[in-house]
Amino acid sequence: MKCPKCKSLMVSEQFSDYEQSGELNFSGWRCLSCGLILDPIILMHRARKKDGRTTDLLKEILAGVGK
């Protein structure tokens, strides 16, 4: 997958958030070049802000998360 910001390679990664509820693990994508992080929640919020429809990028991310 290519980064929407810099068009470089993005890799699937497991993330941990210890601030919210003690421990929360989630899958997402991180750009190897610019460090942009995308996950299904980020993409859903971005899609809603645009026009309420699911974008092609969101579909691609959701299809690849958890593989």
N, CA, C and O atoms as CSV, one atom per row, in Angstrom:
chain,resi,resn,atom,element,x,y,z
A,1,MET,N,N,0.843,-1.174,0.000
A,1,MET,CA,C,0.000,0.000,0.000
A,1,MET,C,C,0.889,1.238,0.000
A,1,MET,O,O,1.963,1.248,0.601
A,2,LYS,N,N,0.425,2.278,-0.681
A,2,LYS,CA,C,1.179,3.524,-0.734
A,2,LYS,C,C,0.572,4.561,0.203
A,2,LYS,O,O,-0.645,4.624,0.379
A,3,CYS,N,N,1.425,5.357,0.789
A,3,CYS,CA,C,1.019,6.409,1.713
A,3,CYS,C,C,0.255,7.502,0.950
A,3,CYS,O,O,0.721,7.967,-0.090
A,4,PRO,N,N,-0.916,7.916,1.460
A,4,PRO,CA,C,-1.662,8.978,0.792
A,4,PRO,C,C,-0.980,10.344,0.912
A,4,PRO,O,O,-1.290,11.256,0.146
A,5,LYS,N,N,-0.069,10.490,1.854
A,5,LYS,CA,C,0.605,11.769,2.076
A,5,LYS,C,C,1.844,11.924,1.198
A,5,LYS,O,O,2.000,12.937,0.516
A,6,CYS,N,N,2.744,10.898,1.213
A,6,CYS,CA,C,4.024,11.038,0.506
A,6,CYS,C,C,4.221,10.000,-0.593
A,6,CYS,O,O,5.238,10.026,-1.286
A,7,LYS,N,N,3.269,9.089,-0.763
A,7,LYS,CA,C,3.296,8.039,-1.794
A,7,LYS,C,C,4.386,6.994,-1.580
A,7,LYS,O,O,4.727,6.266,-2.512
A,8,SER,N,N,4.938,6.907,-0.378
A,8,SER,CA,C,5.949,5.915,-0.050
A,8,SER,C,C,5.263,4.641,0.461
A,8,SER,O,O,4.037,4.585,0.548
A,9,LEU,N,N,6.047,3.640,0.792
A,9,LEU,CA,C,5.532,2.351,1.236
A,9,LEU,C,C,4.980,2.416,2.658
A,9,LEU,O,O,5.587,3.006,3.552
A,10,MET,N,N,3.809,1.793,2.847
A,10,MET,CA,C,3.232,1.660,4.176
A,10,MET,C,C,3.256,0.193,4.556
A,10,MET,O,O,3.084,-0.679,3.706
A,11,VAL,N,N,3.471,-0.080,5.847
A,11,VAL,CA,C,3.514,-1.446,6.346
A,11,VAL,C,C,2.460,-1.638,7.430
A,11,VAL,O,O,2.132,-0.717,8.177
A,12,SER,N,N,1.937,-2.865,7.493
A,12,SER,CA,C,0.973,-3.218,8.532
A,12,SER,C,C,1.713,-3.322,9.861
A,12,SER,O,O,2.832,-3.831,9.928
A,13,GLU,N,N,1.069,-2.830,10.915
A,13,GLU,CA,C,1.724,-2.824,12.216
A,13,GLU,C,C,0.685,-2.960,13.323
A,13,GLU,O,O,-0.457,-2.532,13.160
A,14,GLN,N,N,1.072,-3.550,14.440
A,14,GLN,CA,C,0.246,-3.628,15.643
A,14,GLN,C,C,0.636,-2.467,16.553
A,14,GLN,O,O,1.820,-2.242,16.806
A,15,PHE,N,N,-0.351,-1.739,17.040
A,15,PHE,CA,C,-0.124,-0.598,17.918
A,15,PHE,C,C,-0.747,-0.874,19.280
A,15,PHE,O,O,-1.690,-1.658,19.394
A,16,SER,N,N,-0.218,-0.229,20.303
A,16,SER,CA,C,-0.758,-0.332,21.662
A,16,SER,C,C,-1.018,1.065,22.202
A,16,SER,O,O,-0.191,1.965,22.050
A,17,ASP,N,N,-2.172,1.240,22.834
A,17,ASP,CA,C,-2.540,2.517,23.440
A,17,ASP,C,C,-2.769,2.257,24.924
A,17,ASP,O,O,-3.776,1.660,25.306
A,18,TYR,N,N,-1.849,2.698,25.747
A,18,TYR,CA,C,-1.936,2.458,27.185
A,18,TYR,C,C,-2.637,3.592,27.934
A,18,TYR,O,O,-2.859,3.483,29.139
A,19,GLU,N,N,-2.984,4.660,27.252
A,19,GLU,CA,C,-3.574,5.823,27.913
A,19,GLU,C,C,-5.077,5.689,28.123
A,19,GLU,O,O,-5.590,6.142,29.146
A,20,GLN,N,N,-5.790,5.086,27.193
A,20,GLN,CA,C,-7.249,5.080,27.245
A,20,GLN,C,C,-7.811,4.171,28.336
A,20,GLN,O,O,-8.453,4.645,29.273
A,21,SER,N,N,-7.573,2.877,28.215
A,21,SER,CA,C,-8.226,1.959,29.145
A,21,SER,C,C,-7.246,0.954,29.737
A,21,SER,O,O,-7.624,-0.181,30.027
A,22,GLY,N,N,-6.032,1.347,29.913
A,22,GLY,CA,C,-5.041,0.425,30.450
A,22,GLY,C,C,-4.220,-0.216,29.354
A,22,GLY,O,O,-2.997,-0.077,29.334
A,23,GLU,N,N,-4.877,-0.920,28.437
A,23,GLU,CA,C,-4.169,-1.516,27.311
A,23,GLU,C,C,-5.148,-1.764,26.175
A,23,GLU,O,O,-6.156,-2.449,26.356
A,24,LEU,N,N,-4.859,-1.219,25.025
A,24,LEU,CA,C,-5.671,-1.398,23.846
A,24,LEU,C,C,-4.731,-1.670,22.679
A,24,LEU,O,O,-3.890,-0.831,22.354
A,25,ASN,N,N,-4.861,-2.821,22.052
A,25,ASN,CA,C,-4.050,-3.165,20.885
A,25,ASN,C,C,-4.914,-3.062,19.643
A,25,ASN,O,O,-6.074,-3.473,19.650
A,26,PHE,N,N,-4.351,-2.515,18.579
A,26,PHE,CA,C,-5.081,-2.395,17.333
A,26,PHE,C,C,-4.119,-2.480,16.152
A,26,PHE,O,O,-2.925,-2.209,16.279
A,27,SER,N,N,-4.668,-2.862,15.007
A,27,SER,CA,C,-3.892,-2.963,13.779
A,27,SER,C,C,-4.044,-1.691,12.969
A,27,SER,O,O,-5.086,-1.036,13.001
A,28,GLY,N,N,-3.010,-1.356,12.255
A,28,GLY,CA,C,-3.048,-0.190,11.388
A,28,GLY,C,C,-1.902,-0.238,10.399
A,28,GLY,O,O,-1.261,-1.274,10.218
A,29,TRP,N,N,-1.652,0.895,9.761
A,29,TRP,CA,C,-0.591,1.022,8.772
A,29,TRP,C,C,0.285,2.203,9.133
A,29,TRP,O,O,-0.208,3.238,9.582
A,30,ARG,N,N,1.611,2.044,8.933
A,30,ARG,CA,C,2.564,3.128,9.189
A,30,ARG,C,C,3.438,3.303,7.965
A,30,ARG,O,O,3.933,2.333,7.391
A,31,CYS,N,N,3.623,4.561,7.572
A,31,CYS,CA,C,4.475,4.882,6.433
A,31,CYS,C,C,5.940,4.810,6.866
A,31,CYS,O,O,6.328,5.376,7.888
A,32,LEU,N,N,6.742,4.105,6.072
A,32,LEU,CA,C,8.159,3.963,6.394
A,32,LEU,C,C,8.939,5.252,6.161
A,32,LEU,O,O,10.030,5.425,6.704
A,33,SER,N,N,8.389,6.151,5.363
A,33,SER,CA,C,9.108,7.375,5.032
A,33,SER,C,C,8.716,8.560,5.927
A,33,SER,O,O,9.574,9.169,6.566
A,34,CYS,N,N,7.429,8.880,5.967
A,34,CYS,CA,C,7.005,10.075,6.707
A,34,CYS,C,C,6.428,9.759,8.090
A,34,CYS,O,O,6.250,10.667,8.902
A,35,GLY,N,N,6.132,8.472,8.371
A,35,GLY,CA,C,5.637,8.091,9.689
A,35,GLY,C,C,4.132,8.206,9.879
A,35,GLY,O,O,3.635,7.977,10.982
A,36,LEU,N,N,3.396,8.557,8.827
A,36,LEU,CA,C,1.941,8.668,8.924
A,36,LEU,C,C,1.357,7.350,9.412
A,36,LEU,O,O,1.748,6.283,8.937
A,37,ILE,N,N,0.424,7.417,10.355
A,37,ILE,CA,C,-0.249,6.235,10.873
A,37,ILE,C,C,-1.719,6.315,10.497
A,37,ILE,O,O,-2.375,7.338,10.696
A,38,LEU,N,N,-2.225,5.211,9.947
A,38,LEU,CA,C,-3.638,5.104,9.602
A,38,LEU,C,C,-4.183,3.832,10.225
A,38,LEU,O,O,-3.516,2.798,10.245
A,39,ASP,N,N,-5.398,3.921,10.730
A,39,ASP,CA,C,-6.104,2.748,11.229
A,39,ASP,C,C,-7.571,2.904,10.844
A,39,ASP,O,O,-7.964,3.976,10.384
A,40,PRO,N,N,-8.380,1.884,11.015
A,40,PRO,CA,C,-9.781,1.981,10.589
A,40,PRO,C,C,-10.549,3.156,11.211
A,40,PRO,O,O,-11.387,3.760,10.541
A,41,ILE,N,N,-10.281,3.482,12.457
A,41,ILE,CA,C,-10.986,4.591,13.114
A,41,ILE,C,C,-10.612,5.930,12.493
A,41,ILE,O,O,-11.485,6.754,12.221
A,42,ILE,N,N,-9.324,6.150,12.269
A,42,ILE,CA,C,-8.865,7.390,11.621
A,42,ILE,C,C,-9.512,7.526,10.256
A,42,ILE,O,O,-10.002,8.598,9.900
A,43,LEU,N,N,-9.517,6.448,9.491
A,43,LEU,CA,C,-10.071,6.505,8.142
A,43,LEU,C,C,-11.575,6.720,8.128
A,43,LEU,O,O,-12.091,7.422,7.258
A,44,MET,N,N,-12.291,6.121,9.086
A,44,MET,CA,C,-13.739,6.345,9.156
A,44,MET,C,C,-14.050,7.804,9.462
A,44,MET,O,O,-14.969,8.380,8.880
A,45,HIS,N,N,-13.286,8.405,10.376
A,45,HIS,CA,C,-13.512,9.813,10.692
A,45,HIS,C,C,-13.220,10.704,9.490
A,45,HIS,O,O,-13.960,11.652,9.230
A,46,ARG,N,N,-12.158,10.413,8.763
A,46,ARG,CA,C,-11.827,11.192,7.569
A,46,ARG,C,C,-12.893,11.043,6.500
A,46,ARG,O,O,-13.252,12.017,5.838
A,47,ALA,N,N,-13.403,9.825,6.325
A,47,ALA,CA,C,-14.437,9.584,5.316
A,47,ALA,C,C,-15.715,10.337,5.667
A,47,ALA,O,O,-16.369,10.888,4.781
A,48,ARG,N,N,-16.076,10.369,6.932
A,48,ARG,CA,C,-17.280,11.092,7.360
A,48,ARG,C,C,-17.151,12.586,7.125
A,48,ARG,O,O,-18.112,13.248,6.736
A,49,LYS,N,N,-15.949,13.117,7.364
A,49,LYS,CA,C,-15.742,14.548,7.176
A,49,LYS,C,C,-15.868,14.949,5.713
A,49,LYS,O,O,-16.286,16.067,5.411
A,50,LYS,N,N,-15.505,14.038,4.795
A,50,LYS,CA,C,-15.575,14.366,3.378
A,50,LYS,C,C,-17.025,14.445,2.916
A,50,LYS,O,O,-17.528,15.528,2.616
A,51,ASP,N,N,-17.692,13.303,2.859
A,51,ASP,CA,C,-19.067,13.322,2.363
A,51,ASP,C,C,-19.918,12.179,2.902
A,51,ASP,O,O,-21.005,11.915,2.390
A,52,GLY,N,N,-19.423,11.504,3.933
A,52,GLY,CA,C,-20.204,10.454,4.544
A,52,GLY,C,C,-20.100,9.099,3.869
A,52,GLY,O,O,-20.683,8.129,4.353
A,53,ARG,N,N,-19.366,9.007,2.754
A,53,ARG,CA,C,-19.227,7.730,2.054
A,53,ARG,C,C,-17.882,7.096,2.360
A,53,ARG,O,O,-16.926,7.783,2.718
A,54,THR,N,N,-17.817,5.780,2.215
A,54,THR,CA,C,-16.566,5.065,2.427
A,54,THR,C,C,-15.667,5.290,1.223
A,54,THR,O,O,-16.076,5.072,0.083
A,55,THR,N,N,-14.448,5.724,1.481
A,55,THR,CA,C,-13.506,5.985,0.402
A,55,THR,C,C,-12.807,4.706,-0.026
A,55,THR,O,O,-12.822,3.711,0.698
A,56,ASP,N,N,-12.193,4.733,-1.204
A,56,ASP,CA,C,-11.432,3.580,-1.684
A,56,ASP,C,C,-10.277,3.259,-0.747
A,56,ASP,O,O,-9.980,2.087,-0.516
A,57,LEU,N,N,-9.616,4.288,-0.199
A,57,LEU,CA,C,-8.514,4.067,0.721
A,57,LEU,C,C,-9.000,3.349,1.977
A,57,LEU,O,O,-8.328,2.443,2.471
A,58,LEU,N,N,-10.150,3.740,2.491
A,58,LEU,CA,C,-10.705,3.082,3.680
A,58,LEU,C,C,-10.996,1.616,3.378
A,58,LEU,O,O,-10.697,0.749,4.199
A,59,LYS,N,N,-11.568,1.326,2.226
A,59,LYS,CA,C,-11.850,-0.059,1.854
A,59,LYS,C,C,-10.558,-0.863,1.776
A,59,LYS,O,O,-10.517,-2.009,2.224
A,60,GLU,N,N,-9.511,-0.281,1.216
A,60,GLU,CA,C,-8.225,-0.969,1.096
A,60,GLU,C,C,-7.629,-1.262,2.471
A,60,GLU,O,O,-7.135,-2.364,2.710
A,61,ILE,N,N,-7.672,-0.286,3.371
A,61,ILE,CA,C,-7.130,-0.469,4.713
A,61,ILE,C,C,-7.915,-1.543,5.462
A,61,ILE,O,O,-7.324,-2.442,6.060
A,62,LEU,N,N,-9.235,-1.453,5.432
A,62,LEU,CA,C,-10.052,-2.404,6.168
A,62,LEU,C,C,-9.861,-3.819,5.646
A,62,LEU,O,O,-9.926,-4.775,6.418
A,63,ALA,N,N,-9.628,-3.966,4.358
A,63,ALA,CA,C,-9.387,-5.290,3.779
A,63,ALA,C,C,-8.055,-5.864,4.227
A,63,ALA,O,O,-7.910,-7.083,4.318
A,64,GLY,N,N,-7.069,-4.999,4.513
A,64,GLY,CA,C,-5.737,-5.476,4.862
A,64,GLY,C,C,-5.453,-5.562,6.335
A,64,GLY,O,O,-4.472,-6.198,6.721
A,65,VAL,N,N,-6.265,-4.953,7.186
A,65,VAL,CA,C,-6.015,-4.957,8.630
A,65,VAL,C,C,-6.280,-6.343,9.188
A,65,VAL,O,O,-7.298,-6.968,8.890
A,66,GLY,N,N,-5.351,-6.807,9.998
A,66,GLY,CA,C,-5.505,-8.095,10.642
A,66,GLY,C,C,-4.932,-9.264,9.851
A,66,GLY,O,O,-5.027,-10.412,10.284
A,67,LYS,N,N,-4.335,-8.976,8.689
A,67,LYS,CA,C,-3.735,-10.050,7.898
A,67,LYS,C,C,-2.332,-10.325,8.348
A,67,LYS,O,O,-1.667,-11.201,7.795
